[in-house]
Amino acid sequence: MTRQTFGKHTVDLSHLDKTLFPDDGLTKEDLISYYDDIADVMLPHLKERPLTLHRFPDGIGKNGFFQQNRADHFPDWLQGLDIDHGGKTGHVEHLIANDRASLVYLANQGAITLHRWLSQQAASECPNLMVFDLDPPEGDFELVREGARWVAEGMRDLGATPYVMTTGSEGLHVVAPLRPDASFDDVRQLAQKLATRLADQYPEKLTTEQRINQRHGRLYLDVVRNAFGQTAVAPYSVRAKPGAPVATPLDWSELDDGKLHPQRYTLGNIQRRLANKEDPWASMHRHAVKPSKLAHALE
């Protein structure tokens, strides 16, 4: 076991040579080093947000699991936020990672991917992000790129400022920053109305049909992540897939790159990208708008 200090906190690191990505020879030490190195860029996107962890203590070759609750054995300095989910779920103390030590500690626990809420602690019932999740039908990433541009155009028409990100998995996320003064239900309804408008504009290419057998090769505009308790992969999270792909914010111009695909950036090359390019999402919340303004524009 190795003990290291990160800021105000000390973290015990164990089994650093354990292989987490067997096809790539990447170890837990590689994962920890990545989250340590990326912390300054990634933490602003996690600040005060409840998290869900996707943990693989024995590597991605074995079954992983999702964890929402803050475990009893976690150190006292690792923050939590109690949220009442109602119904059978009741209260859950969600994790919050506001500092480098927290990122490193969670990586040491085998948390490969961090999924974040769309709201922050001070207004946990009011999201400050709206997300469209675009995954390709039958692997057609060109349609995802085209669909992302249409979603962005629709957001701009309402007065929102859209941002785009590879998910590190199959597709793209298009995200608009919001003022946190509307409920999850209101924001999800807003996203659904925009999705319906876009599907009506491009009926041969886009759909809001949840049933796969009814999509007929069209791109599904998935807005489910805008519901209370749902999460979206956090920017700069590693995904539990061969190659260790990373969810990566993009400039809109990068969609024109014919080499772009959802797993273009990885644990192995993301630092080279950031050495030559600032985070495209760094100032996104300066462009947050009131959901009521968007709703009015949709009427």
Beta strands, then each sheet from edge to edge (+ up, - down):
strand 1: 2-6
strand 2: 9-13
strand 3: 19-21
strand 4: 26-27
strand 5: 51-55
strand 6: 65-67
strand 7: 80-84
strand 8: 91-95
strand 9: 111-116
strand 10: 129-134
strand 11: 163-166
strand 12: 172-177
strand 13: 206-207
strand 14: 219-220
strand 15: 232-233
strand 16: 248-250
sheet 1: 1+ 2-
sheet 2: 3+ 4-
sheet 3: 6+ 5- 9+ 15-
sheet 4: 7+ 8-
sheet 5: 10+ 12- 11+ 16-
sheet 6: 13+ 14+
end
